[in-house]
Amino acid sequence: MNSQPRQNLDDVSGVRAGALLVCALMLWTLPAARVRANDVAWIDLDQLTDAELIERYRRATKFEFSRKYDYAQAMIERDVAAFVPVAREDLAHGDRRTRCVAGLILARAGHDDGLHLVLDELAAVSGPPPAPGSRREQQRRLMMRTSERYFALLILGLIGDDRAVPALIAATRDPTVDYQAAISLGQIGAAGAVPALRELAAARPDERHWAGYALARIGEDEGYDLLFDVLRSDMRWSEHRHAINSLGELGDDRAVPILSRVLAEADVHLRVAAARALGAIGSSTAVPALLAALEDTETVSNESVTVAEVAAEAIATIDAPRP
């Protein structure tokens, strides 16, 4: 952890830990940030008519903004322009994250005010901490501001507009949300962000896998070096899993040797993640390691799946005819 000033965050014990817990819960909730255990929710959304989807979107309360996000994603996958009127209804909504969801729909439909809305929302929660209050109230406000910054950064990555790059670069220096800023810069493919991402990796070694993911997506080979370095390190297994998932998404064959080694040697959660990542990469050079994993019957309790089952799925994916 670096020792740079944190805008008085360290003056309130437990604030950053609580804020990170909020963001971790959001990472689990939002479909863009995790692999769903099943696709039932998306099957239901696919079966809805446009009118039914709009009705569900309208009914979702401010406490269900992640559902709003799901509905917005479904709208984007359709004729998003048809959903602009309902998105505009939320521009004056009392919840900042809900307004950002509306901004996503508008931006993806080609309306510049959607992008500017999200940038404005990010700016509004990126300034000085809220006015002093009770210790508990200050913690609550700081946690909510972190949650709102995180969500605005996530939305900017999904919008994918280069005009968001300066704000995202600035956020790489915010230790509470720097990881999401890096992810979004990678999604945009912002070559101008390379120096800031290198700075993040050097200043915050515990966040170097996020910088590595972004650099690799931008096309910088050093991004892969950072991800490989994490897998060779003694960082927590959860950070190893993030690096593995990133390599699977990036889909580059150069990750096959190190993922194959993880598949043979690591914690069961990481072995399952490595098998999935190898399937996503789709290289035939991964088949020998995956075949060996067919003997691995250890189960991941939170998914009730064995390494062998995931390896078999990966092999089937690799063997499937390519379109």
Secondary structure, 3 states (H helix, E strand, C coil): CCCCCCCCHHHCCCHHHHHHHHHHHHHHHCHHHCCCCCCHHHHHHHHCCHHHHHHHHHHCCHHHHHHHHHHHHHHHCCCHHHHHHHHHCCCCCCCHHHHHHHHHHHHHCCCHHHHHHHHHHHHHCCCCCCCCCCHHHHHHHHHHHHHHHHHHHHHHHHHCCHHHHHHHHHHCCCCCCHHHHHHHHHHHCCHHHHHHHHHHHHHCHHHHHHHHHHHHHHCCCHHHHHHHHHHHCCCCHHHHHHHHHHHHHHCCHHHHHHHHHHHHHCCHHHHHHHHHHHHHHCCHHHHHHHHHHHHCCCEECCCCEEHHHHHHHHHHHHHCCCC
